[in-house]
Amino acid sequence: MAITMTPAAAERVKSFLVSRGKGIGLRLGLRTSGCSGMAYVLEFVDDLNADDEVFDIEDVKIIIDAKSFVYLQGIELDFIKEGLNEGFQFNNPNAKGECGCGESFTV
């Protein structure tokens, strides 16, 4: 399954990378957290690791490590603005549920 990103998310990532002044892309990964077990992590990437998968989407490189890729196949990264709130949204077809606070999910 492919990794996808909306144009809004791509523009936001591009602006972050320009503001930062360096970096080859954005790492999308997972960490153990919250009530449900897993939480998304976004980090700038300056150097690739040996087990990284690289996806060039909308002229942005999304980097995912092999362990996280198992749970992120088919994910869509979006950027949403609602009133004064804005942030990345993860549309993950592998997620079976989320905790009540929205911090973590389960597969």
Rosetta blueprint (number, residue, H / E / L):
1 M L
2 A L
3 I L
4 T E
5 M E
6 T L
7 P H
8 A H
9 A H
10 A H
11 E H
12 R H
13 V H
14 K H
15 S H
16 F H
17 L H
18 V H
19 S H
20 R H
21 G L
22 K L
23 G L
24 I L
25 G E
26 L E
27 R E
28 L E
29 G E
30 L E
31 R E
32 T E
33 S E
34 G L
35 C L
36 S L
37 G E
38 M E
39 A E
40 Y E
41 V E
42 L E
43 E E
44 F E
45 V E
46 D L
47 D L
48 L L
49 N L
50 A L
51 D L
52 D E
53 E E
54 V E
55 F E
56 D E
57 I E
58 E L
59 D L
60 V E
61 K E
62 I E
63 I E
64 I E
65 D E
66 A H
67 K H
68 S H
69 F H
70 V H
71 Y H
72 L H
73 Q L
74 G L
75 I L
76 E E
77 L E
78 D E
79 F E
80 I E
81 K E
82 E E
83 G L
84 L L
85 N E
86 E E
87 G E
88 F E
89 Q E
90 F E
91 N E
92 N L
93 P L
94 N L
95 A L
96 K L
97 G E
98 E E
99 C L
100 G L
101 C L
102 G L
103 E L
104 S L
105 F E
106 T E
107 V L
